[in-house]
Every structure is written in structure tokens, then in C-alpha cells.
Amino acid sequence: MIDQACTSITLVTCGRQLTVIREDLAALPYLDAVIREVLRLWSPAPNTIRKATEAVVIPLGTPVEGRDGKMIDSINLNKGTQLFIRTLLSFSLVIVWTDSQRF
């Protein structure tokens, strides 16, 4: 992966001491893919907090069993509810990314 990215940079920069300028980026789709994948796997912001600006019902893709044994298929959020979202985990979920650890 790294070798292919380096080779593409060398070809695009044409001997400019491997200096990549803004105009080069469009010609480096593999490097773009590598950077996006690295940021997906090792997010610089592993968590985020969001606040509901209105009451909302969030449907769950797969129902889960609650503590009382009842099945839960949605989550009700009141206006003003704060959510702590673990983005680092969501970027490696197998249900979203079929082979989440492979480039």
C-alpha cells in the first residue's frame, strides 16, 4: 500500500523533490484513498458529542433486548438530549464495513 502510494507521488511530482502541490492532488486518487482509510481506522476525533435540537425517534437497524426483556426497535430522544458518540468504533463496525480491517 505504501509503496504504491509513494510510486504514484513520484510519477506525479516528476522529480520536484517529492513536493506535492494542490494541483497534484487530483492526479493522486490512490494517495487520497490511503489517507481516507487511515483517518477511518485511526480517527483523530475518536469521540464526539451531539445535542438533539428537536425531539426525534431513531430507528434501530436491529432490535435489541432491553434490561426488562422487552425488545427495543427505536430510541426516543427529547430535545436537548446530549449523545456521546464513539466514532472510532463506528468506523470499524462489521455491519457497515464488511471487512473493516482491510484496505
N, C-alpha and C positions, 0 to 999 in steps of 0.2 A: 504494500500500500504506500509506504513512504517513498520507496524507490520510484514508483510510477509518478507520484506527485512531484518529486524532485526532477525527474526527466521532463515532465511537461513544463515545469518552470524554466528549465534550461533551454528548451526549444522555443518558448515564447519570448524570453528575455533576450535571446540572440547575443549572448556574451556581454550584457550590460552588468557584469559582476553580480548576477543573480538578484538585481534590484527589480522588484515587481512594482509597477506603477498602476494607477487606477485603470488606465486603458487596457492593461494586460488581463484584468480580471475576467472579462467576457470570454477570453480565449483559454481560460483555465477552469473548465467545469469540473474536472476531477478534483482539483485542489479545493474548490468550493464544496464538493460533496464530502471530502475528508474533514474539512473544518466543521461543517454542519453535523457530521456524525460524532466528532469529538465533543462538540458542545451538547449534543443529545445525551451521550453516555456520561459525560462529566460536566454537568451543568454548572456554570459559575454562580447560579442562584438556585441552590437545591430546594429552597422553600419559598413560598410566597403567601401573603395574607390578602384576602379579598373580603369586601364588605357588601352584603346584599343591599342594593339600592331600592328594591321593592320586594314584596312577598312573592315567593316563587316555589314551584314544586319541581324537584329534579327527579326524573325517572331513572331508575337503576337498570342497567343493561341485563343484569342477572339478579333476581330476588335473593335476599339473604335472610337468614333466620335471626329474629331478634332475641333478646335475653328472655323474653316471656314465651318463646317458642313460636310466636306468630311470624309469618313470612312478611317481609317488608319489600315493596317494589318501587317505593319512591321516598324522597326526603323532602319534608316541608321546611322551608326557611322563611322566617319572618324578616321584615325589613329591618336592617341594622345588624343582622347576624353576621359575625365575622367567621370566615373559614380559613383554616390553616391548611394549605395545600402542599403536599410533599411532591414537588415536581420531579425530583430526582428519581423517585420510584415510578412515577407515571411514564417516564421515558424509557422504562425497561419492562413494562407490562407485556407479558406474552400474548394476552388477548388483543393487544393493539399492534405489537411488533412480533410477528410470528417467530422470528429468530433474533431476538432483541440484542444479543451479544455479538452478532456477526455483521460485518460491514458489507 
